[in-house]
Amino acid sequence: MEKINLEDKLKDKVQLGVLPTPLYRLVNIEKSLNYESIYIKRDDMTGLGPGGNKTRSLEYLLAEAIKENADSIIVSGPLQSNLCTLTACACNKLGLSCVLVHNGEEPERYEGNVLLNHILGVEMHFIGNVGEAERSSYVDKLYRELKERGSTPYIIKNGASTGYGAFGYINAVYEIVEQCKSNNIKIDEIFAPGGNGGVATGLIYGNAMLGFPFKINIISVEYDKKKLLNNIEKIMEEINEITNIPFNYKIEDICNIIDDYRGEGWGQNTIESEKMVFDFAKTEGIFIENIYNSKVIVGMIDMIKKKKIEGNVCYIHTGGFGSLFSQF
Ligand SMILES: Cc1ncc(COP(=O)(O)O)c(C=O)c1O
């Protein structure tokens, strides 16, 4: 297979977001830490629905779906999945039908992202408190049923943390480099959350392709370091299959994966992360949710205080605003 031109491939997407997202300094946090400079990249303001990182992934995944003539999109996740809500928004914008599969009971009162999904008017399946394997066989069954009815469905797999899904954050690195150039800003360190690892893989790959302008710090909010690394390696293989560009780096050598702030894992607050939701809103007037972003900021601030990092820092706010309304 021929090696692709990455910059051309990055343009091969549908437009869902309002990009570039804002990049500016968190002056109050800087003052409180006596540290210059701390930037925020407002990917919570990607412009689609409640905003967030998955908008970038969906630009590539739904371009694939449309190429495959899909007319309906199946996506699955927990009740408060940010991906599900953003997919519903994207489908409405693109005129695709959208089916959400939630592992969870239908709530008596819709709140947070479930309420948004209801307003968006998409089809919702609540399949009870089942595990991932059962959810995935339900999705497969739905796929076959839709096909039998003459529809052309497309499944968004692995929470959009796939090779194409990760293209969103390859593109984000190009975007940050461009913003730094045009605003005469220097950024040394980037901080972002690691869940399934799609954001992380995109950032790591984009950073490598551009000659390592940044140091990438991934705060794991879900898995231990070994498992997150494993996920990143898998997604990286998928990117390599798409691009066919030689990529001979060991992931640990080109990024810093930190699992000291995840507590008991996904959705399990730590005392510090819960407090940060309030502190950040009080200090900067910016809302963060308490699964991904609160732990990243706790980690970033702790590392700044412990002098574990140097230079200008940039925190990527990955959104998830809809879920905040169900967290307290
Ligand atoms: C708000 C938010 N931030 C970060 C992530 C983590 O992304 P990834 O699974 O690509 O690591 C997610 C994933 O759902 C998310 O919803």
Ligand as a Chemical Component Dictionary entry (heavy atoms), coordinates in Angstrom:
data_LIG
# 
_chem_comp.id                   LIG 
_chem_comp.type                 NON-POLYMER 
_chem_comp.pdbx_formal_charge   0 
_chem_comp.three_letter_code    LIG 
# 
loop_
_chem_comp_atom.comp_id 
_chem_comp_atom.atom_id 
_chem_comp_atom.alt_atom_id 
_chem_comp_atom.type_symbol 
_chem_comp_atom.charge 
_chem_comp_atom.model_Cartn_x 
_chem_comp_atom.model_Cartn_y 
_chem_comp_atom.model_Cartn_z 
_chem_comp_atom.pdbx_ordinal 
LIG C1 C1 C 0 -15.311 14.629 27.888 1  
LIG C2 C2 C 0 -14.383 13.535 27.510 2  
LIG N1 N1 N 0 -13.066 13.731 27.644 3  
LIG C3 C3 C 0 -12.167 12.776 27.360 4  
LIG C4 C4 C 0 -12.560 11.538 26.883 5  
LIG C5 C5 C 0 -11.508 10.490 26.667 6  
LIG O1 O1 O 0 -11.309 10.197 25.357 7  
LIG P1 P1 P 0 -10.568 8.846  24.933 8  
LIG O2 O2 O 0 -11.538 7.733  25.186 9  
LIG O3 O3 O 0 -10.300 9.085  23.507 10 
LIG O4 O4 O 0 -9.346  8.682  25.748 11 
LIG C6 C6 C 0 -13.933 11.279 26.707 12 
LIG C7 C7 C 0 -14.390 9.970  26.240 13 
LIG O5 O5 O 0 -15.534 9.643  26.189 14 
LIG C8 C8 C 0 -14.856 12.301 27.031 15 
LIG O6 O6 O 0 -16.188 12.112 26.897 16 
# 
loop_
_chem_comp_bond.comp_id 
_chem_comp_bond.atom_id_1 
_chem_comp_bond.atom_id_2 
_chem_comp_bond.value_order 
_chem_comp_bond.pdbx_ordinal 
LIG C1 C2 SING 1  
LIG C2 N1 SING 2  
LIG C2 C8 DOUB 3  
LIG N1 C3 DOUB 4  
LIG C3 C4 SING 5  
LIG C4 C5 SING 6  
LIG C4 C6 DOUB 7  
LIG C5 O1 SING 8  
LIG O1 P1 SING 9  
LIG P1 O2 DOUB 10 
LIG P1 O3 SING 11 
LIG P1 O4 SING 12 
LIG C6 C7 SING 13 
LIG C6 C8 SING 14 
LIG C7 O5 DOUB 15 
LIG C8 O6 SING 16 
# 
